[in-house]
Amino acid sequence: MESRRSFLKLAGMGTLTAGTLPIISIAETFENKPPTTGSFNISIAGYSFLAYKNDADKAIEVCKAVDVKYVSLKDYQLPLDITKGHTDEIIGRFKAAGISVYGLGVIYMKSEPEIGHAFAHAKRAGVNLIIASPAYELLPYLEKIAKEYQIKIAIHNHGPEDKLFPDVDSVYNKIN
């Protein structure tokens, strides 16, 4: 176990040095941030569980098997249109397993109502981060709603083929 963590710590530091994770700087402000024990904390993105789409228990099992304590959830683990009770039940299963759900996404936002719906969903889930792919023209509205809800946004890009945000520079240029 320690050699895996050592490898991942080294690999993670190389990634950070390369500058490919610009969102890391805001991670320190998360309410659910990992404890600072000197170890390298790892999270799994919900998309990683694509093979287990509607099976939160399988996602929990995988997290536990690899000793990961932090996860973001995709809409197939926590659908945007579910009730507060169902949301609490799913989040509760992760918490009971010792896994902190810190964010949701990627959530696509092509209209103001979709932004409102995403923030209501994040509030129901009790997370303070939305990983988003918003339409460029909605960025001012997105910023306003993020401040209103006090929920952070991480803009996700899908690489060079992404028309909105093909790289880190495009994100930076559009939000500045």
C-alpha positions in Angstrom: 0.0 0.0 0.0 2.7 2.5 0.9 4.6 1.9 -2.4 1.4 2.7 -4.3 0.9 5.9 -2.3 4.6 6.9 -2.8 4.3 6.4 -6.5 1.0 8.3 -6.7 2.5 11.1 -4.6 5.5 11.4 -6.9 3.3 11.2 -10.0 0.9 13.8 -8.5 3.7 16.2 -7.7 4.9 15.9 -11.3 1.5 16.6 -12.6 1.2 19.7 -10.3 4.6 20.9 -11.5 3.5 20.6 -15.1 0.7 22.9 -14.3 -2.1 20.7 -15.7 -4.3 21.0 -12.6 -5.1 24.7 -12.3 -8.1 24.0 -10.0 -5.8 22.6 -7.2 -5.2 26.1 -5.8 -8.8 26.5 -4.8 -8.9 23.0 -3.3 -7.6 24.3 0.0 -10.8 26.3 0.5 -13.1 23.3 0.4 -15.2 22.8 3.5 -14.8 19.1 3.1 -11.0 19.3 2.4 -8.9 16.3 3.3 -7.0 16.4 6.5 -3.4 17.6 6.3 -1.4 14.7 7.5 1.5 15.0 5.1 0.1 12.2 2.9 -1.1 12.7 -0.6 -4.9 12.5 -0.8 -6.5 11.1 -3.8 -10.0 11.5 -5.2 -11.9 9.7 -7.9 -14.0 11.5 -10.4 -17.5 10.1 -10.8 -17.0 9.5 -14.5 -14.4 6.8 -13.6 -17.4 4.7 -12.6 -19.0 4.7 -16.0 -19.0 0.9 -16.1 -21.1 0.9 -12.9 -23.5 3.7 -14.0 -26.4 3.4 -11.5 -24.6 1.4 -8.9 -23.4 3.6 -6.0 -22.6 0.6 -4.0 -20.1 -0.6 -6.6 -18.5 2.9 -6.7 -18.2 2.7 -2.9 -16.7 -0.8 -3.1 -14.1 0.4 -5.6 -13.2 3.5 -3.5 -12.8 1.3 -0.5 -10.7 -1.3 -2.4 -8.2 1.4 -3.4 -8.4 3.3 -0.1 -9.8 6.5 -1.6 -11.7 8.7 0.8 -12.9 11.5 -1.6 -15.1 11.4 -4.6 -17.0 13.6 -7.0 -20.2 12.2 -8.3 -21.5 12.3 -11.9 -25.2 12.5 -12.7 -25.5 8.7 -13.1 -24.6 8.3 -9.5 -26.6 11.3 -8.3 -29.1 12.3 -10.9 -30.0 16.1 -11.1 -33.7 15.5 -10.8 -33.8 13.3 -7.7 -35.5 14.3 -4.4 -33.8 15.5 -1.3 -34.6 12.3 0.4 -33.0 10.2 -2.3 -30.0 12.5 -2.5 -29.5 12.2 1.3 -29.7 8.4 1.0 -27.0 8.2 -1.7 -24.7 10.7 0.0 -25.3 8.9 3.3 -24.1 5.6 1.9 -20.8 7.2 0.9 -20.4 8.9 4.3 -21.2 5.7 6.1 -18.4 4.1 4.1 -16.0 6.9 5.2 -16.0 8.5 1.7 -16.5 12.3 1.4 -18.5 13.5 -1.6 -17.0 16.9 -2.3 -18.3 17.8 -5.7 -20.6 17.0 -8.6 -20.0 17.0 -12.3 -19.3 17.4 -15.0 -22.5 19.3 -15.3 -23.3 20.9 -18.6 -24.8 24.3 -18.5 -26.4 25.8 -21.7 -29.0 28.1 -20.1 -29.7 30.1 -17.0 -32.4 27.5 -15.8 -29.8 24.7 -16.2 -27.4 26.7 -14.0 -30.1 27.2 -11.4 -31.0 23.6 -11.5 -27.3 22.5 -11.0 -26.9 24.8 -8.0 -30.1 23.6 -6.4 -28.8 20.0 -6.9 -25.4 20.8 -5.4 -27.1 22.5 -2.4 -29.3 19.4 -1.9 -26.2 17.2 -2.0 -24.4 19.4 0.5 -21.3 19.9 -1.7 -19.4 23.0 -2.3 -18.0 22.4 -5.8 -19.5 21.9 -9.2 -17.3 20.7 -12.0 -19.0 22.5 -14.9 -18.9 22.9 -18.7 -20.8 26.1 -19.1 -21.7 28.0 -22.3 -19.2 30.9 -22.5 -21.9 33.6 -22.7 -23.3 32.4 -19.3 -20.1 32.9 -17.4 -21.3 36.2 -15.8 -24.5 34.7 -14.7 -22.7 31.6 -13.5 -20.4 33.7 -11.4 -23.3 35.6 -9.9 -25.1 32.3 -8.9 -21.9 30.7 -7.6 -21.5 33.7 -5.2 -25.1 33.6 -4.2 -25.0 29.9 -3.3 -21.4 30.1 -2.1 -20.5 27.0 -4.2 -17.3 27.0 -6.2 -17.0 26.2 -9.9 -14.3 24.2 -11.6 -14.5 24.6 -15.4 -13.9 21.3 -17.0 -12.5 21.0 -20.5 -12.4 18.0 -22.7 -9.1 18.8 -24.4 -8.3 20.2 -27.9 -11.5 19.0 -29.4 -13.6 21.0 -26.9 -15.0 24.0 -28.8 -15.6 26.1 -25.6 -12.6 25.5 -23.6 -9.9 23.5 -25.5 -7.1 24.2 -23.0 -6.2 25.9 -19.8 -5.4 29.2 -21.6 -8.9 29.4 -23.1 -10.4 29.0 -19.7 -8.1 31.7 -18.2 -8.8 34.1 -21.1 -12.5 33.7 -20.9 -12.8 34.2 -17.1 -10.5 37.2 -17.0 
